[in-house]
Amino acid sequence: MHNLGQKLIAEFIGTFALLFFGVGSICSALQAGAAAPPTLSLALAPGLAVAIMFTAVGHISGGHFNPAVTVAFWVTRRQGTLEALLYWIAQLLGATVASFLITRIYLEDVWRRATLGVPALASDVSPVIGILVEAVLTFLLVFVYFGTAADKEGAFGKVAPFAIGLTITGDILAGGVLTGAAMNPARAFGPALVGNYWANQAVYWVGPLVGGIVAGSLYSVFLMRKPAS
């Protein structure tokens, strides 16, 4: 059994990696001279980051790296209130530190052109539709977390990192053009804080948190096998 400090370190590093891989891949493409990062790289980098870090530390902290995942574990009573709040702090710090580091190692013109990878709504997507899109994408992600990592009869030790990483990649391929497919308040908050880019920040909190709560609750109530009485 790992202690709370170890869990928080794991969450910090995992979220750091998610931001560093995701935003770093955008900046790398721009610094190399691309007009825009390829869509596939935008989708693969975060998916690979979570899959890799989940494999590395999922057995320590559960591999949330996302306040929307943590809130789903909290509302279904798989995590206490204090631990959930501390997970959120670790995740937000990890995202912020990674975003700050990116401003130190890439050219300023590059990360500013990328707006530090802050997710943004397409010009024809309203905040209400943005919240809906983020809620649906996060619902699918958290549903997979519960099916592979929370359910004791799931495939935690077998396919959880692969399944979760692929879900992130698929979500970005489907919804990235609409909202940036953050699915994660920390993913939006860290770059916004460092770069001072706050447009539509509420979309990336409300949508993912609602989607996560619905997914976790639905799986727990209707799909999780109850112990025999």
PyMOL commands that set and color helices and strands:
alter all, ss='L'
color gray80, all
select helices_A, chain A and resi 4-31+39-61+67-75+81-105+108-113+115-117+127-150+160-179+185-195+203-223
alter helices_A, ss='H'
color red, helices_A
deselect
rebuild
show_as cartoon
